[in-house]
Amino acid sequence: MAPRRMAIIGCGAIASRIVDAVASGLLSYRVTGLLDLKPERCRRLAERLPEPPRIAGSLEELLSTRPEIVVEAASPEAVGEYGERVLRAGASLVVLSVSALLDEQLLSRLARAAGETGSRIYVPTGAVAGLDAVRAHRLAGIERLVLRTVKPPEALGLSREQLNGGRRLLYRGPAREAARRYPLNLNVAAALALAAGREPTVEVYADPNATRNIHVVLVESPAGRLEIRVENVPSPENPRTSLLAALSVVELLRRLSQRDPLEVGS
Ligand SMILES: NC(=O)c1ccc[n+]([C@@H]2O[C@H](COP(=O)([O-])OP(=O)(O)OC[C@H]3O[C@@H](n4cnc5c(N)ncnc54)[C@H](O)[C@@H]3O)[C@@H](O)[C@H]2O)c1
């Protein structure tokens, strides 16, 4: 089977993992084009690929390389700026900056464009897990949805002395307000909201014993109780991005390019 054609918008930490997976043969894709506000970042990634991609100066140039899939690994602004045109060109779109999809008008524009061209919008599980089970609980009617984020105090602008050795709840409330007050990954809350059909209540804890960024998701519905806990290691290229988030896109792309006889949990 010929490798599938993929283009990438945003040549940072996540793109770097995708490019390495293509270069090592783990992903059977040809990267046809790269686009970044900083073209030198594209050049650095292009050097790692077996077949040189087009370093595009615009979305039109990127789309002229005829990708079947475009991965947005850039910023929420990039989803608004390019998403609809990607889908209208008939390419599917993988969205990493999921927080952009909290904008309902943008989401419905993208969904309409995808519906009209038959292309798809994919949201990888990213820095969290178990979105399939959240979707299943949604069918029963979710009564409680909480995202509890636990971080080392330094990651929340506190010193260890300020906590007196104990864990402290800093915030409980809507995700957007939590993200405005603290350096949080709103993408996790947004992916949960899309899977659950409602926004989670976010709790932010500073814990002097935490060495990783921890997300706990709690779901309650008539089908039972679900508790998901992920402890994330930062990616070496960007400490704000979990390595798991980058790997989850690689895994999604791998699944999209293959017909595994056995499909687990998708
Ligand atoms: N879904 C998740 O769970 C999850 C987890 C981690 C990161 N993310 C998101 O994924 C995105 C990429 O993460 P990363 O760690 O690779 O970021 P990064 O900062 O390492 O790289 C992003 C790159 O995109 C480029 N860029 C930004 N806006 C652009 C635009 N409008 N047009 C073209 N290029 C643009 C930047 O110049 C940069 O090179 C971010 O928005 C991040 O918040 C999502």
PDBQT file of the ligand as one rigid body, heavy atoms in Angstrom, charges set to zero:
ROOT
HETATM    1  N1  LIG A 301      -4.605  17.797  23.015  1.00  0.00    +0.000 N 
HETATM    2  C1  LIG A 301      -3.715  17.787  23.993  1.00  0.00    +0.000 C 
HETATM    3  O1  LIG A 301      -3.863  17.094  25.002  1.00  0.00    +0.000 OA
HETATM    4  C2  LIG A 301      -2.495  18.651  23.850  1.00  0.00    +0.000 A 
HETATM    5  C3  LIG A 301      -1.368  18.391  24.638  1.00  0.00    +0.000 A 
HETATM    6  C4  LIG A 301      -0.244  19.170  24.447  1.00  0.00    +0.000 A 
HETATM    7  C5  LIG A 301      -0.251  20.223  23.536  1.00  0.00    +0.000 A 
HETATM    8  N2  LIG A 301      -1.376  20.486  22.825  1.00  0.00    +0.000 N 
HETATM    9  C6  LIG A 301      -1.427  21.619  21.878  1.00  0.00    +0.000 C 
HETATM   10  O2  LIG A 301      -0.830  21.271  20.652  1.00  0.00    +0.000 OA
HETATM   11  C7  LIG A 301      -0.263  22.430  20.032  1.00  0.00    +0.000 C 
HETATM   12  C8  LIG A 301       1.181  22.143  19.649  1.00  0.00    +0.000 C 
HETATM   13  O3  LIG A 301       1.928  21.782  20.802  1.00  0.00    +0.000 OA
HETATM   14  P1  LIG A 301       3.533  21.742  20.754  1.00  0.00    +0.000 P 
HETATM   15  O4  LIG A 301       4.006  21.336  22.108  1.00  0.00    +0.000 OA
HETATM   16  O5  LIG A 301       4.003  21.009  19.559  1.00  0.00    +0.000 OA
HETATM   17  O6  LIG A 301       3.829  23.300  20.589  1.00  0.00    +0.000 OA
HETATM   18  P2  LIG A 301       5.218  24.024  20.225  1.00  0.00    +0.000 P 
HETATM   19  O7  LIG A 301       5.149  25.365  20.856  1.00  0.00    +0.000 OA
HETATM   20  O8  LIG A 301       6.380  23.139  20.532  1.00  0.00    +0.000 OA
HETATM   21  O9  LIG A 301       5.113  24.181  18.630  1.00  0.00    +0.000 OA
HETATM   22  C9  LIG A 301       4.087  24.912  18.018  1.00  0.00    +0.000 C 
HETATM   23  C10 LIG A 301       4.611  25.447  16.684  1.00  0.00    +0.000 C 
HETATM   24  O10 LIG A 301       3.504  25.999  15.971  1.00  0.00    +0.000 OA
HETATM   25  C11 LIG A 301       3.885  27.228  15.371  1.00  0.00    +0.000 C 
HETATM   26  N3  LIG A 301       2.673  28.044  15.206  1.00  0.00    +0.000 N 
HETATM   27  C12 LIG A 301       1.905  28.613  16.170  1.00  0.00    +0.000 A 
HETATM   28  N4  LIG A 301       0.864  29.264  15.626  1.00  0.00    +0.000 NA
HETATM   29  C13 LIG A 301       0.952  29.105  14.268  1.00  0.00    +0.000 A 
HETATM   30  C14 LIG A 301       0.178  29.534  13.156  1.00  0.00    +0.000 A 
HETATM   31  N5  LIG A 301      -0.908  30.290  13.315  1.00  0.00    +0.000 N 
HETATM   32  N6  LIG A 301       0.592  29.168  11.916  1.00  0.00    +0.000 NA
HETATM   33  C15 LIG A 301       1.686  28.410  11.735  1.00  0.00    +0.000 A 
HETATM   34  N7  LIG A 301       2.471  27.984  12.753  1.00  0.00    +0.000 NA
HETATM   35  C16 LIG A 301       2.111  28.317  14.000  1.00  0.00    +0.000 A 
HETATM   36  C17 LIG A 301       4.906  27.826  16.337  1.00  0.00    +0.000 C 
HETATM   37  O11 LIG A 301       5.769  28.728  15.669  1.00  0.00    +0.000 OA
HETATM   38  C18 LIG A 301       5.649  26.568  16.833  1.00  0.00    +0.000 C 
HETATM   39  O12 LIG A 301       6.770  26.265  16.042  1.00  0.00    +0.000 OA
HETATM   40  C19 LIG A 301      -0.424  23.576  21.059  1.00  0.00    +0.000 C 
HETATM   41  O13 LIG A 301      -1.543  24.374  20.746  1.00  0.00    +0.000 OA
HETATM   42  C20 LIG A 301      -0.663  22.830  22.369  1.00  0.00    +0.000 C 
HETATM   43  O14 LIG A 301      -1.446  23.581  23.282  1.00  0.00    +0.000 OA
HETATM   44  C21 LIG A 301      -2.476  19.697  22.948  1.00  0.00    +0.000 A 
ENDROOT
TORSDOF 0
